[in-house]
Amino acid sequence: MATRNPGTEPVAGSRHSGRSGISGDRFGVASLMTTLGFIGAGHIGGQLARLAVEHGYNVVISNSRGPETLIDLVDELGDHARAGTADEAARDGDVVVVAVPLRAIGAVPVEPLAGKTVVDANNYYWQRDGRIAELDNESTTTSELLEAHLPKSHVVKAFNHIIAAELTTDGRPPGTSGRRALVVAGDDAEAKARVAKVIDRFGFDPVDIGPLAEGWRIQRDTPGYVQRRTADELRADVAAARRYRDR
């Protein structure tokens, strides 16, 4: 299978789609979440911030270079966006998305994220991240590495298997035939439901693939990775996934 890195694809078609998300709550989660924090404002983080503002969230965006480097993105996003430090994004976000290269997760602030839902949008590319023995021998996953770094947070795997540009072009209203699906994996049911609600509101069908350890089923080189799939098709791809050692 040809491998594409959704976090490094050029962003095209990044203007807002204008499609509305859900009104009301279909996932049993109280509608109290108003702010999404972003640690990492590259292709995936930036596109998710665009979707968040489009669908009524406030956003706090951070990167490793400082808030002053995010002026253009904040100007584009408008009044519901502001730049901050990683600590500020972690502190102020009701849900916080970590979209940094895997080698940088050690710099993700720990205490401000205690008790919070944290989305892991990372993928392992050894060419970029360097060799990580636990991932090479498949004894853990990227999300479990982040969870080990954030032991008091509720980590959910999501948004790692879609090309960045497609986040703002492929969303559709609930019930649309052929609506694209995206996975959630995690060990906390409420945290998964919270992220599933965001996915649905952004225009995609959420597919729960189980605990966090199952996130490998949608990593690079698996059948569903960066493919447009409906919910049923994505479930089939996830079930068909095989570890590298079993191929």
NUDREN-754194 format. One record per residue: residue number from 1; x, z, y of N, C-alpha, C in turn; chain. Coordinates in pm, whole numbers, plus 50000, padded with zeros to 5 digits. Example, Ala and Ser with C-alpha at 12.3 -4.5 7.8 and 13.67 -1.06 7.14 Angstrom:
2
i  nxx  nzz  nyy  caxx  cazz  cayy  cxx  czz  cyy  ch
1  51319  50780  49431  51230  50780  49550  51320  50780  49670  A
2  51285  50708  49775  51367  50714  49894  51290  50787  50003  A
END
This chain:
247
i  nxx  nzz  nyy  caxx  cazz  cayy  cxx  czz  cyy  ch
1  50084  50000  49881  50000  50000  50000  50088  50000  50124  A
2  50056  49916  50219  50130  49916  50345  50098  50042  50422  A
3  50199  50102  50480  50181  50228  50551  50180  50205  50700  A
4  50079  50259  50766  50074  50259  50911  50063  50403  50957  A
5  50127  50435  51064  50123  50569  51119  50022  50572  51231  A
6  49906  50638  51212  49804  50635  51316  49848  50703  51443  A
7  49948  50790  51436  49994  50857  51555  50093  50778  51635  A
8  50138  50662  51583  50235  50584  51657  50189  50441  51683  A
9  50064  50410  51647  50011  50278  51677  49992  50262  51828  A
10  50014  50142  51881  49981  50119  52022  49833  50143  52046  A
11  49800  50200  52159  49661  50228  52191  49602  50108  52262  A
12  49498  50053  52200  49426  49943  52262  49279  49978  52264  A
13  49206  49917  52354  49063  49943  52360  49033  50089  52387  A
14  49110  50154  52474  49096  50297  52490  48994  50337  52598  A
15  48924  50243  52653  48819  50277  52746  48703  50338  52670  A
16  48626  50423  52739  48516  50493  52673  48416  50394  52616  A
17  48364  50427  52499  48268  50338  52434  48129  50351  52494  A
18  48100  50467  52556  47968  50486  52613  47864  50527  52513  A
19  47902  50544  52386  47805  50584  52284  47788  50734  52289  A
20  47665  50778  52281  47642  50921  52287  47657  50982  52149  A
21  47690  51110  52148  47701  51182  52021  47569  51248  51989  A
22  47575  51352  51905  47453  51418  51862  47400  51504  51975  A
23  47271  51523  51978  47211  51623  52064  47152  51728  51972  A
24  47198  51850  51990  47155  51953  51897  47262  51977  51794  A
25  47231  52063  51695  47329  52111  51600  47285  52078  51459  A
26  47359  51993  51390  47324  51954  51254  47412  52023  51151  A
27  47500  52115  51196  47596  52173  51105  47593  52325  51103  A
28  47488  52386  51157  47474  52530  51150  47574  52605  51235  A
29  47626  52541  51340  47722  52605  51428  47660  52617  51566  A
30  47663  52736  51620  47607  52757  51753  47679  52670  51855  A
31  47603  52615  51949  47658  52521  52047  47722  52596  52164  A
32  47823  52677  52133  47891  52755  52235  48026  52698  52271  A
33  48074  52601  52193  48206  52546  52216  48201  52449  52334  A
34  48282  52475  52434  48282  52389  52552  48418  52328  52581  A
35  48526  52386  52529  48659  52341  52565  48742  52311  52441  A
36  48805  52194  52442  48901  52158  52339  49041  52164  52399  A
37  49131  52231  52330  49270  52235  52371  49350  52136  52290  A
38  49450  52077  52353  49535  51978  52285  49681  52017  52301  A
39  49745  52041  52188  49889  52061  52185  49948  51931  52131  A
40  49994  51849  52223  50034  51713  52192  49937  51617  52257  A
41  49990  51529  52341  49906  51435  52417  49954  51292  52398  A
42  50002  51262  52279  50042  51126  52247  49922  51040  52214  A
43  49941  50944  52125  49833  50849  52096  49709  50918  52042  A
44  49724  51001  51938  49608  51068  51879  49551  51172  51975  A
45  49637  51258  52029  49589  51360  52120  49522  51302  52243  A
46  49581  51198  52300  49522  51137  52418  49387  51073  52390  A
47  49377  51004  52278  49250  50941  52243  49141  51044  52215  A
48  49177  51151  52145  49078  51256  52119  49035  51323  52249  A
49  49127  51338  52343  49089  51393  52473  48990  51301  52545  A
50  49011  51171  52535  48917  51076  52596  48778  51092  52534  A
51  48772  51102  52402  48644  51121  52335  48579  51253  52375  A
52  48660  51357  52383  48606  51488  52416  48539  51487  52553  A
53  48606  51430  52653  48548  51424  52787  48422  51337  52786  A
54  48430  51226  52716  48314  51136  52709  48192  51207  52652  A
55  48215  51298  52559  48103  51365  52492  48077  51505  52544  A
56  48124  51533  52664  48078  51651  52734  48164  51775  52724  A
57  48281  51764  52662  48369  51880  52654  48463  51886  52774  A
58  48508  52005  52806  48624  52023  52891  48749  52018  52804  A
59  48860  51973  52859  48982  51964  52781  49099  52023  52859  A
60  49189  52086  52785  49316  52133  52838  49424  52064  52755  A
61  49508  51985  52821  49603  51899  52752  49744  51950  52779  A
62  49827  51950  52674  49965  51991  52691  50056  51899  52612  A
63  50181  51897  52651  50283  51828  52573  50414  51904  52586  A
64  50519  51853  52527  50647  51923  52527  50725  51904  52656  A
65  50678  51812  52742  50754  51779  52863  50702  51845  52990  A
66  50588  51911  52980  50536  51984  53094  50413  51920  53156  A
67  50327  52001  53219  50201  51950  53276  50219  51839  53378  A
68  50329  51841  53450  50348  51741  53554  50360  51600  53499  A
69  50391  51587  53370  50402  51454  53309  50267  51401  53262  A
70  50162  51479  53278  50029  51440  53231  49934  51406  53345  A
71  49989  51388  53464  49905  51364  53582  49821  51238  53565  A
72  49879  51130  53516  49804  51005  53503  49690  51019  53404  A
73  49715  51083  53292  49609  51101  53192  49497  51188  53246  A
74  49532  51297  53314  49429  51384  53371  49349  51310  53478  A
75  49415  51230  53559  49343  51151  53660  49245  51055  53593  A
76  49288  50994  53482  49199  50904  53410  49077  50977  53355  A
77  49099  51097  53302  48992  51171  53235  48894  51234  53331  A
78  48940  51269  53449  48847  51319  53550  48838  51470  53556  A
79  48728  51517  53615  48713  51657  53652  48706  51752  53533  A
80  48675  51701  53417  48663  51789  53300  48795  51808  53226  A
81  48903  51758  53281  49034  51767  53216  49134  51833  53309  A
82  49223  51909  53250  49337  51962  53324  49457  51971  53232  A
83  49573  51962  53291  49697  51976  53217  49742  52121  53220  A
84  49811  52161  53114  49862  52296  53108  49980  52303  53014  A
85  50027  52423  52992  50130  52445  52891  50065  52455  52754  A
86  50146  52453  52650  50092  52471  52515  50024  52606  52502  A
87  50080  52709  52564  50016  52841  52560  49879  52838  52626  A
88  49867  52766  52736  49739  52759  52806  49637  52680  52725  A
89  49679  52570  52664  49587  52493  52580  49540  52577  52462  A
90  49633  52653  52404  49598  52740  52291  49504  52852  52335  A
91  49530  52909  52450  49450  53022  52499  49310  52980  52540  A
92  49298  52865  52606  49171  52828  52668  49083  52741  52579  A
93  49139  52682  52474  49058  52597  52387  48973  52679  52291  A
94  48845  52643  52279  48760  52703  52176  48801  52652  52038  A
95  48836  52525  52033  48901  52462  51918  49025  52395  51972  A
96  49135  52404  51898  49261  52350  51946  49315  52249  51847  A
97  49349  52130  51895  49403  52023  51813  49555  52021  51825  A
98  49622  52027  51711  49768  52014  51708  49800  51872  51665  A
99  49856  51795  51756  49887  51654  51731  50029  51626  51779  A
100  50123  51698  51721  50265  51682  51754  50337  51634  51629  A
101  50455  51575  51643  50532  51543  51523  50553  51668  51437  A
102  50551  51648  51308  50557  51761  51216  50679  51849  51240  A
103  50787  51788  51279  50909  51865  51301  50895  51964  51416  A
104  50791  51949  51497  50774  52032  51616  50673  52145  51598  A
105  50618  52163  51479  50513  52263  51465  50565  52405  51485  A
106  50695  52426  51470  50750  52558  51494  50736  52603  51638  A
107  50713  52509  51729  50697  52542  51870  50552  52568  51908  A
108  50459  52551  51814  50318  52577  51843  50299  52727  51863  A
109  50239  52770  51975  50224  52913  52001  50135  52980  51897  A
110  50173  53099  51856  50105  53167  51746  49996  53262  51795  A
111  50030  53356  51878  49935  53462  51915  49812  53409  51989  A
112  49825  53313  52082  49703  53265  52150  49605  53195  52056  A
113  49651  53155  51938  49564  53085  51842  49508  53177  51736  A
114  49539  53304  51742  49488  53398  51642  49335  53400  51644  A
115  49275  53384  51526  49129  53385  51513  49060  53256  51549  A
116  49136  53155  51593  49074  53030  51639  49079  52922  51533  A
117  48989  52824  51549  48993  52703  51468  49098  52610  51524  A
118  49191  52570  51437  49302  52482  51476  49297  52357  51390  A
119  49290  52242  51453  49285  52114  51381  49427  52062  51362  A
120  49461  52033  51237  49590  51970  51206  49568  51821  51192  A
121  49623  51744  51286  49611  51598  51282  49743  51533  51241  A
122  49831  51610  51179  49966  51563  51149  49974  51484  51018  A
123  50077  51402  51012  50118  51334  50889  50269  51348  50873  A
124  50313  51341  50750  50456  51353  50721  50517  51215  50708  A
125  50608  51185  50799  50690  51065  50791  50835  51111  50793  A
126  50898  51111  50678  51032  51167  50671  51130  51091  50762  A
127  51102  50963  50785  51188  50885  50873  51188  50940  51015  A
128  51078  51001  51055  51063  51061  51188  51091  51211  51185  A
129  51041  51278  51083  51043  51424  51078  51164  51483  51007  A
130  51242  51397  50940  51347  51450  50855  51289  51493  50721  A
131  51373  51509  50626  51326  51548  50493  51280  51694  50492  A
132  51162  51718  50436  51108  51852  50419  51085  51871  50269  A
133  51163  51957  50207  51166  51967  50060  51029  51998  50002  A
134  50954  52089  50065  50824  52129  50010  50723  52015  50011  A
135  50739  51923  50104  50650  51807  50108  50700  51698  50013  A
136  50832  51684  50002  50886  51586  49909  50852  51620  49765  A
137  50852  51749  49731  50819  51786  49592  50671  51817  49573  A
138  50593  51799  49681  50447  51811  49679  50399  51949  49639  A
139  50476  52050  49675  50434  52187  49647  50347  52243  49759  A
140  50337  52171  49871  50250  52211  49980  50207  52087  50057  A
141  50134  52108  50164  50086  51998  50249  50122  52028  50395  A
142  50107  51928  50480  50137  51950  50621  50048  52060  50679  A
143  49922  52061  50640  49829  52160  50694  49864  52301  50647  A
144  49910  52313  50525  49950  52444  50476  50078  52492  50544  A
145  50166  52401  50581  50282  52440  50661  50238  52494  50796  A
146  50141  52427  50859  50091  52475  50987  50021  52609  50969  A
147  49946  52624  50863  49877  52749  50835  49977  52864  50815  A
148  50088  52835  50748  50191  52938  50730  50249  52980  50864  A
149  50259  52887  50957  50308  52918  51091  50203  52994  51172  A
150  50075  52970  51142  49963  53032  51215  49877  53114  51119  A
151  49929  53223  51067  49859  53295  50959  49727  53358  51000  A
152  49704  53376  51130  49579  53437  51176  49479  53334  51226  A
153  49512  53206  51213  49423  53099  51258  49351  53037  51140  A
154  49245  52961  51171  49168  52890  51069  49200  52741  51081  A
155  49290  52694  50997  49339  52557  51007  49247  52463  50931  A
156  49216  52351  50994  49131  52247  50935  49204  52114  50947  A
157  49211  52040  50838  49269  51906  50841  49164  51806  50889  A
158  49201  51725  50990  49109  51623  51041  49185  51528  51132  A
159  49130  51407  51149  49177  51307  51244  49316  51252  51213  A
160  49365  51269  51091  49499  51221  51059  49500  51083  50995  A
161  49383  51030  50959  49381  50907  50879  49305  50794  50949  A
162  49317  50789  51080  49257  50682  51158  49357  50639  51264  A
163  49368  50508  51284  49455  50457  51389  49404  50505  51525  A
164  49493  50547  51611  49453  50609  51737  49354  50523  51815  A
165  49382  50394  51829  49295  50307  51910  49153  50302  51855  A
166  49138  50320  51725  49006  50308  51663  48918  50431  51688  A
167  48976  50539  51733  48894  50656  51766  48793  50625  51875  A
168  48830  50542  51971  48741  50513  52082  48666  50381  52066  A
169  48683  50314  51954  48610  50188  51932  48516  50193  51812  A
170  48542  50283  51716  48469  50277  51589  48354  50376  51578  A
171  48337  50467  51673  48230  50564  51666  48093  50501  51680  A
172  47997  50555  51609  47858  50508  51612  47763  50627  51608  A
173  47639  50612  51655  47542  50722  51650  47509  50763  51507  A
174  47467  50886  51486  47426  50930  51352  47316  50840  51296  A
175  47325  50813  51167  47225  50731  51100  47250  50582  51106  A
176  47353  50539  51181  47385  50397  51188  47437  50349  51053  A
177  47387  50238  51006  47433  50181  50879  47581  50148  50888  A
178  47657  50186  50786  47798  50155  50783  47883  50243  50872  A
179  47828  50354  50920  47903  50443  51009  48032  50489  50941  A
180  48141  50484  51015  48270  50523  50960  48276  50673  50938  A
181  48350  50715  50837  48360  50856  50801  48503  50906  50817  A
182  48517  51035  50847  48645  51103  50856  48636  51236  50782  A
183  48747  51278  50723  48744  51398  50640  48763  51525  50721  A
184  48718  51635  50660  48761  51769  50698  48802  51840  50569  A
185  48908  51920  50579  48949  52005  50468  48991  52138  50527  A
186  48955  52246  50460  48992  52378  50512  48939  52488  50424  A
187  48989  52608  50448  48952  52723  50366  48845  52811  50429  A
188  48811  52787  50554  48711  52866  50625  48590  52778  50652  A
189  48477  52814  50594  48357  52729  50603  48309  52712  50746  A
190  48312  52819  50824  48264  52808  50962  48356  52719  51044  A
191  48486  52732  51023  48580  52646  51096  48559  52500  51060  A
192  48540  52472  50931  48514  52333  50891  48386  52281  50954  A
193  48282  52364  50957  48156  52320  51016  48173  52291  51165  A
194  48255  52371  51231  48279  52350  51374  48349  52215  51397  A
195  48449  52185  51315  48520  52058  51330  48431  51942  51286  A
196  48351  51962  51182  48257  51858  51139  48161  51821  51251  A
197  48120  51921  51326  48030  51894  51439  48098  51807  51543  A
198  48225  51836  51571  48300  51755  51667  48312  51611  51617  A
199  48346  51595  51489  48359  51461  51431  48229  51383  51446  A
200  48118  51447  51413  47988  51382  51422  47957  51346  51567  A
201  47986  51437  51655  47958  51412  51797  48044  51298  51852  A
202  48163  51283  51796  48252  51174  51836  48211  51040  51776  A
203  48116  51040  51683  48064  50913  51633  48099  50879  51489  A
204  48139  50980  51410  48182  50955  51273  48111  51052  51178  A
205  48092  51008  51053  48035  51096  50952  48143  51187  50895  A
206  48126  51318  50903  48226  51408  50845  48208  51419  50694  A
207  48319  51416  50622  48318  51430  50476  48406  51548  50440  A
208  48345  51651  50383  48418  51772  50344  48484  51747  50209  A
209  48617  51753  50205  48688  51727  50079  48741  51854  50015  A
210  48696  51970  50067  48731  52094  50000  48833  52177  50075  A
211  48910  52258  50003  49005  52349  50067  49121  52276  50132  A
212  49196  52349  50210  49307  52291  50287  49408  52223  50196  A
213  49431  52280  50079  49530  52224  49986  49494  52084  49939  A
214  49368  52044  49955  49326  51910  49914  49353  51804  50019  A
215  49409  51845  50132  49437  51748  50238  49532  51638  50198  A
216  49612  51659  50093  49703  51553  50048  49628  51428  50007  A
217  49501  51443  49972  49423  51328  49925  49397  51224  50033  A
218  49430  51256  50157  49411  51159  50265  49539  51144  50347  A
219  49653  51173  50284  49781  51152  50349  49823  51006  50336  A
220  49935  50972  50395  49985  50833  50389  49996  50789  50244  A
221  49973  50660  50223  49984  50595  50091  49874  50633  49994  A
222  49765  50693  50043  49649  50716  49958  49543  50611  49990  A
223  49446  50589  49901  49352  50477  49920  49273  50480  50051  A
224  49239  50598  50102  49155  50604  50221  49230  50611  50352  A
225  49363  50616  50345  49442  50637  50466  49435  50515  50559  A
226  49395  50539  50682  49379  50441  50790  49289  50322  50751  A
227  49197  50345  50657  49101  50242  50619  48964  50275  50677  A
228  48889  50173  50718  48752  50196  50762  48665  50215  50637  A
229  48605  50332  50627  48525  50367  50510  48397  50438  50553  A
230  48287  50409  50484  48167  50490  50498  48189  50622  50425  A
231  48094  50713  50438  48108  50843  50372  48122  50827  50221  A
232  48037  50745  50160  48044  50728  50015  48175  50661  49974  A
233  48218  50563  50050  48344  50495  50019  48462  50590  50034  A
234  48457  50673  50136  48567  50767  50158  48572  50871  50046  A
235  48458  50918  50003  48456  51013  49891  48518  50950  49767  A
236  48488  50824  49743  48546  50756  49627  48697  50742  49640  A
237  48744  50709  49760  48888  50697  49783  48958  50831  49764  A
238  48897  50937  49814  48956  51071  49801  48965  51109  49654  A
239  48861  51079  49578  48863  51111  49435  48968  51030  49361  A
240  48996  50910  49408  49092  50821  49340  49237  50848  49379  A
241  49259  50934  49478  49395  50959  49525  49481  51020  49415  A
242  49606  50981  49412  49703  51034  49314  49827  51080  49388  A
243  49884  51189  49339  50010  51236  49395  50119  51136  49363  A
244  50224  51137  49446  50335  51044  49424  50391  51058  49283  A
245  50402  51179  49235  50464  51203  49104  50379  51151  48989  A
246  50251  51125  49015  50160  51080  48909  50135  50930  48914  A
247  50206  50859  49000  50181  50714  49011  50274  50637  48919  A
END
